[in-house]
Amino acid sequence: MAIREKHSARRRESRITFEENKPKAFEHINSVESSYRVYENDKVGIFYSIGEIDDEEGFARAQADPERARPYPFTPESGGVRKRDKSECEFTDRELLATAEEYMKYLTDNYPQFTFSGSVGTEWLEQSLKNDLGIDYVNTDASAGVGFNFKHKDSTDLRDGGFAFNVRKFDDGTIFRTMADLYLGNYETVAEIPEEIIIVMQYYSLTGGIMSELNAESLALGSSRLTGKVGEKVFSEDFTLEHDATDKEAWFTRFWDGEGCVIPEEKLVLIENGVIKTGISDKRVAKKYNVPHTKSAGHNYGDLPYVGGLNLRIRRSEKTMKELLAGRRAIIPMNATGSPIDSNGDMSLLVSTSLLWDGDRVLGRLPEFRVKANIFTLLGKDYIGVGSDDMKAFNDKAILLRMERV
Amino acid sequence: MSEKFHFPEGLYADIRIEETLSTGVCMLNGDLTRDSLMPETGALIRVYDGKMWYTASTNDLSEIQKELDALAELATPDPAICENPAIRLLEVNREERLVFEGENKLCNITRERFMKTLNHYVKECTGEPVPEVSSWSIGVEGTYQKKSFYSSKGSAIVYDYQLCSCGVFYCLTSDGQQLNGGKQFFGKTPEELLGHEKEVLAERDRYIDYLKNAVELEPGEYTCVLSPITTAMFAHESFGHKSEADFMLNDRKLRDEWVMGKKVGSDLVSICDSGELLRHGYIPYDDEGTKSRETWLIKDGVLTGRLHDSTSAAALSEELTGNSRAQDYRKRPVVRMTNTYLAAGKDSFDDIIADTKDGIYVYMVSNGTGSSTFVMNATVCYRIRDGKICEPCRVRMLTGSVFQTLFDIDRVGSDFEIFDSYTCGKMGQMVRVSAGGPTIRVRKLQVG
């Protein structure tokens, strides 16, 4: 008997964009996209729709093209009703416009030696999953995103730096002003590159890379740098990585995966105290390679799910960022380009513009420099930690890593 | 067609409607993991009052007039809006240019035709086990887009574009070393993608040889011979972005730096952008309705042009170039490249190599960025000694000053190629582009 399932996302966005200190555009986006799925005889028919569509038509079109029914020899998930709303307020365009103007005024009044481009926007997103087996999940979230690039008037580059943050509701401007002052207040002071290179950054690009290395299919086929290392201690004792669907600090994350699975406790430890605990899999990969099914399917509205889409967190240290630094100084890269990680795990990084930070204050801007690092030592002997406190330069958690200057 | 919309008085407005069909099949290690057919229709409505652009996007084309009226309510009408310098520049064009019709229009290409091409490459390129191939994926995809543009000045433009692609990618491992590589090719139909299996296998074997035999290279300054695809990336990433004029409107320093007529490179260097070429960056009209044209950014080493939308062209008192582009109907257009290339010279590849006593041949790069110091990440390189390509060598990064490098180009090949495998990111928007160039030699680059 056919089982019907509908994944959908309803989104509202407003954004004001600035170019060279001036408001340039006010944009509105309303959209709805849906994925209609019909499971039958170990196959699934999928119809992707953007815009409003009648559900009966959506399901009929998912079923209409038997040639395009994908192999799917798995039972769809069953479940109950659950609705989670992580939003904290309803943003209005009036509030957005007033806030954006206030931010730009602060920048131009206090930092006339720079020009600024960027945007302030709000986004509301409702994601849902409903099927014939009783699942009725809804996740709602809303955030405001602020991002500005700056260029010094004496610079011949197109961009000298930038800062960005997200919040679930606008504060009185403290977060923005603090961040702007950190990046711009001492930008014109040229500081010296410290002997010990400690980079401080948000860690999402790093965890994204680890996620692909932990794909159970890559682990099984030998195309991951971590093949053969599950169960082994590969990284620092202080390094623990987990998927956390409950994460309040993450934006727009759902509590179900792309196949409708919910992880018990909604958490999955992938690396614990440096030891690789498990690879990640969806139903296809778990079956094909006879590995545990970790319910780690990414959401793909137009087609079959894929392995990925986790919300990865590095477990925070009990120490603050300043305590982790222990009197040393760290570098906040603003324009940096890294090479891909090679087969040995090595990579290079050209840091064109960066700031020197002592744990409280920015001490100045650094000249261009190059560093090299290795992914295994970076999260091994060169891993310092993720502070217990948020870093004001990101309004977010941050990671401290040692690198080698070349 | 524009007559069907009622444009508000005292405001400039335009409407861009996009009807897109994306389809494709993909096999990953023997499993069919993609089998998509994704239609999408939407419109972006823009209103300008001389101070701000107000935009809204919708998937419901019957709501366009309502959205237009709502935006007009937000704006402040200006009876002299047509005298606004940016609006005055905007062209009025009326043309229907639909190139793709019949059985080879994407909506008429059956899934079977895509599967036939996919199965061909699966058989030819994965049929025999190769110990170094630990993982593979092959995808055959197609995209068709029909774009319509209507403006309050009277433009009514409809055009279409279609591209199919096939990518064969391998993850190669040997003795704990790993390398990803592959080949991608383009055409208008799935059948046009056939016939490249020998190139794919040769490329795979080249990468296996590189994986097994590449030696570490002492970092330092080297003379570098860049392959056409490397030159293409240099032209786009390292130079092209700097020619987008929206960054310099009120910036005295940049405007002084980018004075037309200034010598910025060797006499051998000419760089062009043209949306007219029927390649991946093809746009007969940009997203403000401006007709595409050829814009020479550098001619014989002299700065001769830059890329504009109406705002930047008006601010700098220059002509429109047809480079106002948006990722899709959800986004407002900004200044973007189209098909950008460094023009061919006269030297043969063999002569360039033979003339290089000591250096690096950069065969493949993965990505690049351009600031004052540009960066290109190399994936496959070879040592050149005494005019011959020698052993493969590991190079992670090539860096240099953009303008110094333009002066340091001392040989330009005749082996010009255009590559359609690019999408370009800027201000959170990705657009399709192509980039091209011949083999070139640069006297020195920092290699490490």
Boltz contact constraints between the chains, C-beta under 6 A:
constraints:
  - contact:
      token1: [A, 20]
      token2: [B, 249]
      max_distance: 6.0
  - contact:
      token1: [A, 20]
      token2: [B, 250]
      max_distance: 6.0
  - contact:
      token1: [A, 23]
      token2: [B, 52]
      max_distance: 6.0
  - contact:
      token1: [A, 25]
      token2: [B, 53]
      max_distance: 6.0
  - contact:
      token1: [A, 25]
      token2: [B, 332]
      max_distance: 6.0
  - contact:
      token1: [A, 26]
      token2: [B, 54]
      max_distance: 6.0
  - contact:
      token1: [A, 27]
      token2: [B, 55]
      max_distance: 6.0
  - contact:
      token1: [A, 28]
      token2: [B, 56]
      max_distance: 6.0
  - contact:
      token1: [A, 29]
      token2: [B, 57]
      max_distance: 6.0
  - contact:
      token1: [A, 29]
      token2: [B, 330]
      max_distance: 6.0
  - contact:
      token1: [A, 48]
      token2: [B, 38]
      max_distance: 6.0
  - contact:
      token1: [A, 50]
      token2: [B, 40]
      max_distance: 6.0
  - contact:
      token1: [A, 50]
      token2: [B, 59]
      max_distance: 6.0
  - contact:
      token1: [A, 51]
      token2: [B, 59]
      max_distance: 6.0
  - contact:
      token1: [A, 51]
      token2: [B, 60]
      max_distance: 6.0
  - contact:
      token1: [A, 67]
      token2: [B, 111]
      max_distance: 6.0
  - contact:
      token1: [A, 68]
      token2: [B, 35]
      max_distance: 6.0
  - contact:
      token1: [A, 68]
      token2: [B, 111]
      max_distance: 6.0
  - contact:
      token1: [A, 70]
      token2: [B, 35]
      max_distance: 6.0
  - contact:
      token1: [A, 156]
      token2: [B, 257]
      max_distance: 6.0
  - contact:
      token1: [A, 157]
      token2: [B, 371]
      max_distance: 6.0
  - contact:
      token1: [A, 157]
      token2: [B, 372]
      max_distance: 6.0
  - contact:
      token1: [A, 158]
      token2: [B, 247]
      max_distance: 6.0
  - contact:
      token1: [A, 221]
      token2: [B, 134]
      max_distance: 6.0
  - contact:
      token1: [A, 221]
      token2: [B, 135]
      max_distance: 6.0
  - contact:
      token1: [A, 222]
      token2: [B, 134]
      max_distance: 6.0
  - contact:
      token1: [A, 222]
      token2: [B, 173]
      max_distance: 6.0
  - contact:
      token1: [A, 223]
      token2: [B, 134]
      max_distance: 6.0
  - contact:
      token1: [A, 223]
      token2: [B, 135]
      max_distance: 6.0
  - contact:
      token1: [A, 223]
      token2: [B, 171]
      max_distance: 6.0
  - contact:
      token1: [A, 302]
      token2: [B, 36]
      max_distance: 6.0
  - contact:
      token1: [A, 302]
      token2: [B, 38]
      max_distance: 6.0
  - contact:
      token1: [A, 303]
      token2: [B, 34]
      max_distance: 6.0
  - contact:
      token1: [A, 303]
      token2: [B, 36]
      max_distance: 6.0
  - contact:
      token1: [A, 304]
      token2: [B, 33]
      max_distance: 6.0
  - contact:
      token1: [A, 335]
      token2: [B, 371]
      max_distance: 6.0
  - contact:
      token1: [A, 337]
      token2: [B, 369]
      max_distance: 6.0
  - contact:
      token1: [A, 337]
      token2: [B, 375]
      max_distance: 6.0
  - contact:
      token1: [A, 339]
      token2: [B, 377]
      max_distance: 6.0
  - contact:
      token1: [A, 339]
      token2: [B, 396]
      max_distance: 6.0
  - contact:
      token1: [A, 339]
      token2: [B, 397]
      max_distance: 6.0
  - contact:
      token1: [A, 340]
      token2: [B, 366]
      max_distance: 6.0
  - contact:
      token1: [A, 340]
      token2: [B, 377]
      max_distance: 6.0
  - contact:
      token1: [A, 343]
      token2: [B, 177]
      max_distance: 6.0
  - contact:
      token1: [A, 343]
      token2: [B, 178]
      max_distance: 6.0
  - contact:
      token1: [A, 348]
      token2: [B, 396]
      max_distance: 6.0
  - contact:
      token1: [A, 348]
      token2: [B, 397]
      max_distance: 6.0
  - contact:
      token1: [A, 350]
      token2: [B, 375]
      max_distance: 6.0
  - contact:
      token1: [A, 350]
      token2: [B, 399]
      max_distance: 6.0
  - contact:
      token1: [A, 352]
      token2: [B, 371]
      max_distance: 6.0
  - contact:
      token1: [A, 352]
      token2: [B, 373]
      max_distance: 6.0
